[in-house]
């Protein structure tokens, strides 16, 4: 059994906090979890802008590839 910091998502947003992993692999948040949806979205935007490109392709743990893309909204 281990505790580690984890960021995960659910139907109501993105959360961060300590997660306890049991011997059978089951995980659950331990104690208080914090809703960090806005911080995460702004961090991804800042990261892509810092790389000076508008999109990036990432490989997920299950082997699928996804593309994150920034598109400026003109008003």
N, C-alpha and C positions, 0 to 999 in steps of 0.2 A: 504494500500500500504506500502510495506516494502522494504528496501535495505539490502542485506546481501552478504557476501563474498561467492563465489561459484566456484567450479571446475567442468567443464563439457567438453564433447568432441564433435567434429564435424568431417566432412570428411577430414579436413586438419590437425587435431591434437587435443591436449588437451589444454584447456584454463582456466585461472583463472582471476577473477575480481569481481567487484560489480554487483550484479544482482538485478533488480527491479522487484518485484512481484505485479501485479495489482489485484484489487478486484476479477476479474473473473478468477484468477489463472494463467493468461498468464505471462511469464517471459521473460525478455530480458536483455542483458548486458548493464549496464549504464556506459557511458564514455569509458575509455580505457580497453580493455581486453588484457591479456598477454599470449603468446604461451608458455606453460610450459611442452611440451611433454617429452623432455629429462630428465628434473628434476623429473617428475612424475615416469618415468620408473626406474630411478636410485633409487628413494626413495622406490619403491616397492621391488626392489632387496635387498636394504640394510635392509629393514624391515624383509623380509623372512630370510635373513642370520642372523640377530640379534636374531631371534627366534630359530636359530640352527636347522631348518628343511628345507627340499627342496620343500615342498608344503603345501598349506593350503586351506581349503574349506570355502567359504563365501556364505551367503544367500543374494540374491538380494532383493530389495524392492518388486518385484512382486512375491516373493516366490521361484524362481528358485535358485538352488545352482550351483556355479561355483568353479573350482579348479585353483588356481594359482600355477604353478610349475616351479622350476628352474632346468635347465639341463645344465651342463657345456659342452661347445663346445670344443672338442679336435681338435687341429690343427696339 
